Amino acid sequence: MEAPTEKILFVDDESNVLEGIQRQLRKQFQIETALGPEKGLATVESQGPYAVIVSDMRMPGMNGVEFFTQLQLRNTDSVRMMLTGNADMQTAIDAVNDGHIFRFLTKPCPSESLTKALEAGLQQYRLIQGEKELLEQTLRGSIEALTDILALVNPEAFGRSSRVTRYVKNMATYLEVPEIWRCEMSAMLSQIGCVILPDGVLKKVYAGEPLEAEESQLYAQHPFIASDLLGKIPRMKDMSTIIAFQEKHFDGTGPPHENCEGEAIPMGSRLLKVALDFDALDTAGMDKTQAFDELVERTGWYDPSVLKALKLTCATEMGYEEKSLKVRELHEHMILAEELRGTKGAILLAKGQGVTKTLISRLENSLHAGQVQEPIKVLVPISKIMEPV
């Protein structure tokens, strides 16, 4: 029988213990070891992910509970187990409450007991990963359906959500934000509340024109409408909160009027605030360098680390080349370089919208119906530029 492919990490400050475990279990599991807690954390960072992590309790500099607490801060999905010769009640309580321990094993641990515990740990890890994958796929499918509806009902709002989603994804990747997909999905749905707005209001917003008092009040409501809508969907509470705080300033000013500032504001919201304001300046006619400089001048509005990430995003955005292509030549990862209007002048797709399979199918249908004309101007990532067909 082949050993499972998932990796297991043992952390102990005694090398002879680690060597014995390696000899004992290497034929049954994918075993790796780390000598001491500091080495353990470094190994998780450089060699992870690990399905199961087993740690000793008494180690110099950092005990097992403290080690697992540090591990928790790194947002790993690893199943945690404690293997120790100090089996007092308080140690067990601390391990479970503070270290989120799945199993508490005492030394010496019979080979059969250790094997069963590791098998149970691997099974638990697979369940966690399976649920996580199902959640991501289910939510992503639902969100893509909602954004497809937004694209049909309000192409300008959808275009903006597409643009800010790229910014948010790039910045979150640079910052190594855990579960980037949550930030990405929140950005995709950040403009769903704009379905309540008349076309004229959005045109003013995107052109940087001032709004009438009633229009401004109506526009200010769109994040909360989206948040309320999504809050009714199971497992979307976190994304609902991110969207509700998308206009919140880092110093605590701005809507919603709750006592929340700095890192207490969800990271997804901080990313969205920078992306939305940068996009607003960009679409109003500023070049990207001017737009970035304008954000820097707005003291207290933005998380400095997110602004730093945006600077990299600006450089990434420059890595495109404009091309005029036929619909059959379009591929994912391209970006619309200009508004796409139908033969009767109506806006079908907004400038900056990302090309997707759904969009390509829609364009093919519109082309066959005589509603759009080729070629289509798009931005092509330089690394993906194709030879002429």
C-alpha positions as CSV (number, residue, x, y, z in Angstrom):
1,M,0.0,0.0,0.0
2,E,1.4,3.4,-1.0
3,A,1.9,6.1,1.6
4,P,-0.5,9.1,1.4
5,T,0.7,12.0,-0.7
6,E,-0.1,14.6,2.0
7,K,2.9,15.6,4.1
8,I,3.2,15.4,7.9
9,L,5.6,17.5,9.9
10,F,7.0,16.5,13.3
11,V,8.5,19.2,15.5
12,D,10.7,18.3,18.5
13,D,13.8,19.7,20.1
14,E,15.5,16.3,20.4
15,S,17.0,15.0,17.2
16,N,17.1,11.4,18.3
17,V,13.2,11.5,18.8
18,L,12.8,12.9,15.3
19,E,15.1,10.3,13.8
20,G,13.2,7.5,15.5
21,I,9.8,8.8,14.2
22,Q,11.2,9.1,10.7
23,R,12.4,5.4,10.8
24,Q,9.2,4.2,12.4
25,L,6.7,5.9,10.0
26,R,8.6,6.7,6.7
27,K,7.1,3.7,4.9
28,Q,3.5,4.6,5.9
29,F,3.5,8.4,5.6
30,Q,5.3,11.3,3.9
31,I,7.2,12.4,7.0
32,E,9.3,15.6,7.4
33,T,10.9,16.8,10.6
34,A,12.0,20.2,12.2
35,L,14.4,20.5,15.1
36,G,12.7,23.0,17.5
37,P,9.8,25.4,17.2
38,E,11.6,28.2,15.3
39,K,12.8,25.7,12.7
40,G,9.2,24.3,12.6
41,L,7.7,27.7,11.7
42,A,10.4,28.4,9.1
43,T,9.8,24.9,7.6
44,V,6.0,25.5,7.4
45,E,6.7,28.8,5.6
46,S,9.2,27.4,3.1
47,Q,8.1,23.8,2.6
48,G,4.3,23.8,3.4
49,P,1.5,23.1,3.2
50,Y,1.4,20.2,5.7
51,A,-1.7,18.1,6.2
52,V,-0.8,17.3,9.8
53,I,1.7,18.9,12.2
54,V,2.7,17.1,15.4
55,S,4.7,19.1,18.0
56,D,6.3,18.3,21.4
57,M,5.2,20.4,24.3
58,R,8.3,21.3,26.3
59,M,10.8,22.9,24.0
60,P,13.3,25.8,24.7
61,G,12.2,29.3,23.7
62,M,8.7,28.4,22.7
63,N,6.5,25.6,24.0
64,G,4.1,23.5,21.9
65,V,1.0,25.6,22.7
66,E,2.9,28.8,21.8
67,F,4.2,27.2,18.6
68,F,0.6,26.2,17.5
69,T,-0.6,29.7,18.5
70,Q,2.0,31.2,16.1
71,L,0.9,28.6,13.5
72,Q,-2.7,29.8,13.9
73,L,-1.7,33.3,13.0
74,R,-0.4,32.0,9.7
75,N,-3.9,30.8,8.7
76,T,-2.8,27.3,7.8
77,D,-5.3,24.5,7.4
78,S,-3.0,21.9,9.0
79,V,-4.4,19.6,11.6
80,R,-2.5,20.0,14.9
81,M,-1.5,17.3,17.3
82,M,0.5,17.4,20.5
83,L,2.9,14.6,21.4
84,T,4.4,15.1,24.9
85,G,5.7,13.4,28.0
86,N,4.1,16.1,30.2
87,A,0.5,14.9,30.3
88,D,-0.9,17.1,33.1
89,M,-4.4,18.4,32.9
90,Q,-3.5,22.1,32.5
91,T,-1.2,21.3,29.6
92,A,-4.0,19.4,27.8
93,I,-6.5,22.3,28.5
94,D,-4.1,24.9,27.2
95,A,-3.3,22.8,24.1
96,V,-7.0,22.4,23.2
97,N,-8.1,25.9,24.0
98,D,-5.1,28.0,22.8
99,G,-3.5,25.7,20.2
100,H,-6.6,24.3,18.6
101,I,-5.3,20.7,19.0
102,F,-7.0,17.8,17.2
103,R,-5.3,15.1,19.2
104,F,-3.3,15.1,22.5
105,L,-0.9,12.1,22.6
106,T,1.5,11.2,25.4
107,K,5.0,9.8,25.2
108,P,5.8,7.0,24.8
109,C,3.1,6.6,22.2
110,P,2.6,3.0,20.9
111,S,3.2,2.8,17.1
112,E,-0.4,1.6,16.5
113,S,-1.9,4.5,18.4
114,L,0.3,7.0,16.6
115,T,-0.5,5.5,13.3
116,K,-4.3,5.7,13.9
117,A,-4.0,9.3,15.1
118,L,-2.1,10.3,12.0
119,E,-4.6,8.5,9.7
120,A,-7.5,10.3,11.6
121,G,-5.6,13.6,11.1
122,L,-5.2,13.1,7.4
123,Q,-8.9,12.3,7.1
124,Q,-9.8,15.5,9.0
125,Y,-7.5,17.5,6.7
126,R,-9.2,16.0,3.6
127,L,-12.6,16.9,5.0
128,I,-11.5,20.5,5.6
129,Q,-10.0,20.8,2.1
130,G,-13.1,19.2,0.5
131,E,-15.5,21.5,2.3
132,K,-13.3,24.5,1.4
133,E,-13.1,23.5,-2.2
134,L,-16.9,23.0,-2.3
135,L,-17.5,26.3,-0.7
136,E,-15.2,28.2,-3.1
137,Q,-16.7,26.5,-6.2
138,T,-20.3,26.9,-5.0
139,L,-19.9,30.6,-4.1
140,R,-17.8,31.3,-7.2
141,G,-20.6,29.8,-9.4
142,S,-23.3,31.9,-7.6
143,I,-21.2,35.0,-7.8
144,E,-20.4,34.6,-11.5
145,A,-24.1,34.2,-12.1
146,L,-24.9,37.4,-10.3
147,T,-22.2,39.3,-12.1
148,D,-23.4,38.0,-15.5
149,I,-26.8,39.4,-14.6
150,L,-25.2,42.7,-13.7
151,A,-23.3,42.7,-17.0
152,L,-26.7,42.5,-18.8
153,V,-28.5,45.0,-16.7
154,N,-25.8,47.6,-16.1
155,P,-22.7,47.1,-18.3
156,E,-21.0,50.2,-16.8
157,A,-21.3,49.0,-13.3
158,F,-20.0,45.5,-14.4
159,G,-17.1,47.1,-16.2
160,R,-16.1,48.9,-13.0
161,S,-16.4,45.7,-10.9
162,S,-14.2,43.9,-13.5
163,R,-11.5,46.5,-13.3
164,V,-11.4,46.8,-9.5
165,T,-11.4,43.0,-9.2
166,R,-8.1,42.9,-11.2
167,Y,-6.6,45.6,-8.9
168,V,-7.8,43.8,-5.8
169,K,-6.5,40.4,-6.9
170,N,-3.1,41.8,-7.8
171,M,-2.7,43.7,-4.6
172,A,-3.9,40.8,-2.5
173,T,-1.4,38.5,-4.2
174,Y,1.4,41.0,-3.5
175,L,0.4,41.2,0.1
176,E,0.0,37.4,0.5
177,V,-3.5,37.9,1.8
178,P,-5.0,34.6,3.0
179,E,-8.0,33.3,1.0
180,I,-7.6,35.8,-1.8
181,W,-10.7,34.4,-3.5
182,R,-12.9,36.1,-0.8
183,C,-11.4,39.5,-1.6
184,E,-11.7,38.8,-5.3
185,M,-15.3,37.7,-5.1
186,S,-16.2,40.7,-2.9
187,A,-14.7,43.0,-5.5
188,M,-16.7,41.3,-8.3
189,L,-19.9,42.0,-6.3
190,S,-19.0,45.4,-5.0
191,Q,-21.1,47.2,-7.6
192,I,-24.2,44.9,-7.5
193,G,-26.1,47.5,-5.6
194,C,-25.7,49.9,-8.5
195,V,-28.7,48.2,-10.2
196,I,-30.9,50.7,-8.3
197,L,-29.2,53.7,-9.9
198,P,-30.3,55.4,-13.1
199,D,-27.8,55.3,-15.9
200,G,-27.2,59.0,-15.7
201,V,-25.9,58.8,-12.1
202,L,-23.2,56.3,-13.0
203,K,-22.1,58.2,-16.0
204,K,-21.6,61.3,-13.8
205,V,-19.7,59.2,-11.2
206,Y,-17.4,57.6,-13.8
207,A,-16.7,60.9,-15.5
208,G,-15.9,62.5,-12.1
209,E,-18.8,65.0,-12.4
210,P,-20.5,66.3,-9.3
211,L,-23.8,64.7,-8.3
212,E,-27.0,66.4,-7.2
213,A,-27.8,66.0,-3.5
214,E,-30.5,63.4,-4.2
215,E,-28.2,61.5,-6.6
216,S,-25.3,61.6,-4.1
217,Q,-27.6,60.2,-1.4
218,L,-28.8,57.4,-3.7
219,Y,-25.3,56.5,-4.8
220,A,-24.0,56.3,-1.2
221,Q,-26.6,53.6,-0.5
222,H,-25.3,51.1,-3.1
223,P,-22.7,49.3,-0.9
224,F,-25.3,48.7,1.8
225,I,-27.9,47.5,-0.6
226,A,-25.3,45.0,-1.9
227,S,-24.3,44.0,1.6
228,D,-27.9,43.4,2.7
229,L,-28.5,41.3,-0.4
230,L,-25.5,39.1,0.1
231,G,-25.9,38.9,3.9
232,K,-29.0,36.8,3.2
233,I,-27.0,34.1,1.4
234,P,-25.4,31.4,3.6
235,R,-21.5,31.6,4.0
236,M,-21.3,35.1,2.4
237,K,-21.3,37.1,5.7
238,D,-17.6,37.9,5.4
239,M,-18.0,39.2,1.9
240,S,-21.1,41.2,2.9
241,T,-19.1,43.0,5.5
242,I,-16.2,43.7,3.1
243,I,-18.6,45.3,0.7
244,A,-20.4,47.3,3.4
245,F,-17.0,48.9,4.4
246,Q,-15.7,49.5,0.9
247,E,-15.9,53.3,1.3
248,K,-14.4,53.4,4.9
249,H,-11.2,55.4,5.3
250,F,-8.2,53.9,7.1
251,D,-8.4,56.6,9.8
252,G,-12.0,55.6,10.7
253,T,-13.8,58.4,8.8
254,G,-16.2,57.8,6.0
255,P,-19.2,55.4,5.8
256,P,-20.4,53.3,7.5
257,H,-20.4,55.5,10.6
258,E,-19.2,52.8,13.0
259,N,-16.2,53.0,15.4
260,C,-13.8,51.1,13.2
261,E,-10.4,52.1,11.9
262,G,-7.0,50.9,10.8
263,E,-6.5,47.1,10.7
264,A,-9.9,46.6,12.3
265,I,-11.4,47.4,8.9
266,P,-11.5,44.1,6.9
267,M,-8.5,43.8,4.6
268,G,-10.8,43.2,1.6
269,S,-12.5,46.5,2.3
270,R,-9.1,48.3,2.5
271,L,-8.1,46.8,-0.8
272,L,-11.5,47.7,-2.4
273,K,-11.3,51.4,-1.2
274,V,-7.9,51.9,-2.9
275,A,-9.0,50.0,-6.1
276,L,-12.3,51.9,-6.4
277,D,-10.7,55.4,-5.8
278,F,-7.8,54.6,-8.2
279,D,-10.3,53.4,-10.9
280,A,-12.4,56.5,-10.4
281,L,-9.5,58.8,-11.1
282,D,-8.3,56.6,-14.0
283,T,-11.6,56.6,-15.8
284,A,-12.0,60.3,-15.2
285,G,-9.0,60.9,-17.4
286,M,-5.9,60.9,-15.2
287,D,-3.0,58.8,-16.2
288,K,-2.1,56.1,-13.7
289,T,0.9,57.9,-12.3
290,Q,-1.2,61.0,-11.6
291,A,-3.9,58.9,-10.1
292,F,-1.6,57.2,-7.7
293,D,0.0,60.5,-6.6
294,E,-3.5,61.8,-5.9
295,L,-4.2,58.9,-3.6
296,V,-0.9,59.4,-1.7
297,E,-2.0,63.0,-1.1
298,R,-5.2,61.9,0.6
299,T,-3.9,61.7,4.2
300,G,-5.5,59.0,6.3
301,W,-7.7,57.5,3.7
302,Y,-5.8,54.4,2.8
303,D,-3.8,51.6,4.3
304,P,-0.1,52.4,3.5
305,S,0.7,48.7,2.8
306,V,-2.2,48.6,0.2
307,L,-1.0,51.8,-1.5
308,K,2.5,50.2,-1.8
309,A,0.9,47.1,-3.4
310,L,-1.1,49.3,-5.8
311,K,2.2,50.8,-7.0
312,L,3.2,47.4,-8.1
313,T,-0.2,46.9,-9.7
314,C,0.3,50.1,-11.7
315,A,3.5,48.7,-13.1
316,T,1.7,45.4,-13.9
317,E,-1.1,47.2,-15.7
318,M,1.4,48.8,-18.1
319,G,2.4,45.4,-19.2
320,Y,-0.3,45.2,-22.0
321,E,-0.3,45.9,-25.6
322,E,-3.3,47.2,-27.5
323,K,-4.5,45.0,-30.4
324,S,-7.5,45.0,-32.7
325,L,-8.8,41.4,-33.0
326,K,-11.7,39.5,-34.4
327,V,-14.1,37.9,-31.9
328,R,-12.7,34.4,-32.7
329,E,-9.3,35.6,-31.7
330,L,-10.3,36.7,-28.2
331,H,-9.0,34.8,-25.2
332,E,-9.3,35.1,-21.4
333,H,-6.9,37.4,-19.7
334,M,-7.4,40.1,-22.3
335,I,-9.1,43.4,-21.4
336,L,-11.4,45.6,-23.4
337,A,-9.5,48.7,-24.5
338,E,-12.6,50.8,-25.2
339,E,-16.4,50.8,-24.7
340,L,-18.1,48.3,-27.0
341,R,-21.3,49.8,-28.4
342,G,-23.9,48.0,-30.4
343,T,-24.9,49.0,-33.9
344,K,-27.6,51.2,-32.4
345,G,-25.2,53.0,-30.1
346,A,-26.1,51.4,-26.8
347,I,-23.2,50.4,-24.5
348,L,-22.9,46.6,-24.5
349,L,-19.6,46.3,-22.6
350,A,-17.6,48.8,-20.6
351,K,-14.0,49.8,-21.2
352,G,-11.7,47.8,-18.9
353,Q,-13.9,44.7,-18.6
354,G,-12.0,41.5,-18.5
355,V,-12.6,39.0,-21.3
356,T,-14.2,35.7,-20.1
357,K,-15.7,32.7,-21.8
358,T,-19.2,34.0,-21.1
359,L,-18.3,37.3,-22.6
360,I,-16.8,35.7,-25.7
361,S,-20.0,33.6,-26.2
362,R,-22.1,36.7,-25.8
363,L,-20.0,38.5,-28.4
364,E,-20.3,35.6,-30.8
365,N,-24.1,35.7,-30.5
366,S,-24.1,39.5,-31.0
367,L,-21.9,39.2,-34.0
368,H,-24.1,36.6,-35.7
369,A,-27.1,38.8,-34.9
370,G,-25.4,41.8,-36.5
371,Q,-25.4,43.8,-33.3
372,V,-21.6,44.4,-33.0
373,Q,-18.9,45.1,-35.5
374,E,-15.3,43.8,-35.7
375,P,-12.5,44.3,-34.9
376,I,-12.6,44.6,-31.1
377,K,-9.9,46.7,-29.4
378,V,-8.4,44.8,-26.5
379,L,-5.3,45.0,-24.2
380,V,-3.3,41.8,-24.4
381,P,-0.8,40.8,-21.7
382,I,2.7,41.1,-23.2
383,S,3.5,37.6,-22.0
384,K,0.5,36.3,-23.9
385,I,0.7,38.2,-27.2
386,M,-0.1,35.8,-30.0
387,E,1.2,35.5,-33.5
388,P,-1.2,36.7,-36.2
389,V,-3.8,34.0,-37.1
